[in-house]
């Protein structure tokens, strides 16, 4: 099996599972940012969120929501960070959502990349126009 997460789903790679059903498998990340950092993957192999079938979006993200609540409660975290990479910085080409427990002053400030600003309102309007146009394709 070439895909590491497909091997996890199949049970041939040992992980600490926290949820497993017909839609998704959730397990502890082997290199967590903090204890309780969980990855949620769909059972079906899809590489990115845009590859997930429309009828699977709700069920899959319902599992992400459930795991997020459990991570916060189970680790007594004040909140969480929930994220997925699409292709860029995606270490395994199988859709996976990171659920990371967060607390104030936990040191993750440097985890985020530098933020920028639009040059002006005209630039922001142009970017928004391109995205709206892409939604109609």
N, C-alpha and C positions, 0 to 999 in steps of 0.2 A: 504494500500500500504506500503510495508516494506522498500522500497528504498526512501530515502528523495529526491534525485534528480529526480526520476521518478514522485514523487508527485509534484515537482516543474514544471516539463515538463507538467504534466496533469493540472496544474493550481490550485491544491488544497492547495498549500503552497504559501502564498504571498511573492513575491520578487520584486525587482526593475529590470525589464527586460530591456536589452539594444538591444537585437537582438532575433528574433524568426522567424524561417522558418521551412521548411520540414526536414531539416538536424539537426539543433542544436538550443539550447536555451542558451543565454548568459545573465547573471544577476550579479548584485553587490554582492560580498562576504559580508556576514553579520558581519564578523570580519575582516575588511580589514587591510592589512599592511599599505596602504595609501589610501586616497579617490580615487576612480576610479578602485580599485582592482576588477577585473571581473572574474567569472568562466564561462567557455564555456563547455557545456555538449552535447553529442549526444542525440537526441530524443530517440533512441533505447537504451535499457539497455544493456550495456556492461561494464564489470568491469575494464578492463585495455586496454591500447593502443594495446596490442597484441591480444586482443579479437575483435577488430574493424575489420569488414569485409574489405578485400582488396579494394573493389569498393567504400567503404565509407571513406577511408583514405584521398583521395584528397578532396572530398567535405567537410569533417569535418575540415581538417586543412586549407582549404580555408576560412572557417568561422573564425577560430582562427586568421588567418592572417588579415582578415578584421577588427575583433574586436581589435586586437593589434594596428593597425593604428588608429582606432577611439579612443582608450584609450589614446594614445600619443597625438593626436590632441585635444581631448576633455578636457584633464587635463593640457594641455600645458607642458607635460613632455618632458624631453630631450631624453628619451629612455624607455625601458621596460624590465621586466624580465618575461619570458614565461616558464612555467614548469608544468610537470605532474608527480605524483608519481604512481608507479605500485606496488600495494599491500602494501609495507612497507611505513608507514607514510601516507597512503591513508585514510583520515578520513571518507569518504563515498565510499563504494565499487561500484561506478559508475564512469566511466571515466570522469575526469574533468581536464581542463587545466586552470591554473592560469595565468592571464594576469595582471601584476602589473606595474603601472607607476613608472618610476625611474628618479631621478635627482641626479646630483653630490652632494656628502656630505649629502645624505638623511638619513644616519644612518643605512642602511641595511647591512653594512659590516659584522657584526656578524651573519647574517642570514645564511651564507654559512658554511658548515662543514669543518673541517681541511683537507687540501690537502696533499697528500703524493707523493713520487717518487718511481719509480721502483728501485730495488736493483742495477740492471745493465741492459745493453742492452739485455743480454741473457734472463732475466726474461721478459722484454717487448716483445721480439720476441716470447717467449713461450705463453704468454697471447694472443697475436695477432693470433698465430697459432690456439689456441683453439677456438677463436671467428670465424675465417675463416672456420674452420671445422664445427662449428655449423650452419653456413650459408648454407652449402650444405645438411643439413639434412632435 
